[in-house]
Amino acid sequence: MKKHYMIADVHGMCGGVFAALKTIDKLISANPGKTIYVLHELVHNTTVTRELESRNVRFIDSPDELPQESIALIGAHGVSAAVEAQLRSRASHLADATCPLVKKLQDIAASLTDKDQLVIFGKPGHPEVVGTAGHSTAEKTYIVSNEADIAALPELSAPVFVSQTTVDAKKSEKAMQLLIDRFPQIRCTPGVCDASKKRQSAVIELAKRCPVVIIAGSAHSSNACRLREIAEIHGAKAFRVDNADELPEAELANCELVGLSSGASTPESVLEKIIIRLQGMGFSA
């Protein structure tokens, strides 16, 4: 039996992640021997986090953990205005690696009046959603993640809609349409980034051809989890793996064609190691 793997046309790190890595590389190079502090994570990938930890980067859970007069960095998902102010009050230098598209959503939230209501479509508790909501100057901010949440919204006089950049684009569009149907006066700025849309579209095509799809990405990576869900919705048996050691070898034993993709925060080296493991199992391009 001939066994092959197929790689999604569009996959892997997006421009925002590359920019964040470039920012922290510059900080490390400019401050030899000094610890660089990052709130939470730079990006949602354990391989990236471990590699940075080996380079004297420390990840903290709260601004209170940041030593006075230290060097700090805001990660790609951004933070609330209050958290940014806390970091600035303690750091001697604060760099900002917030994704430009996330920054755009923050700016929209910060431009609202006390007569507006902000509706964010996304995952409650996700750093990007928390950060965007934390810039809101609207009368009230609502976070919705499904149709039931939208149906439960009160009557809104001046709603404004944005969405998390890494959610399923089709679900975001459906949520927006439901909101338009209910609130015709709503102002909408779809937030799903072009990189996420392209990766999602590529995975759909992959799932149409491959009975099994492997997504390389960490469990807490929203965009990697969406890719796995989308592959499954479109007929493939899909698995998200953090690295080559997590490959579902039993599922692959009798598989003739496996599709491969990776999340927007996953280094290409992770996918390369997965390919090497697959080649060892008899798969070829």
ABEGO torsion letter per residue (X at the ends): XBBBBBBBABBEBBAAAAAAAAAAAAAAAABBGBBBBBBEBABBBAAAAAAAAAAGBBBBABAAABBBGBBBBBBAAEBBAAAAAAAAAABABBBBABBAAAAAAAAAAAABBAABBBBBBEBBGBAAAAAAAAABABABBBBBABAAAAAABBBBABBBBBBBAABBAAAAAAAAAAAAAABAABBBBBABBAAAAAAAAAAAAAAAABABBBBBEBAABAAAAAAAAAAAAAGBBBBBBABAAABBAAAAAABABBBBBBBAABBAAAAAAAAAAAAAAGBBX
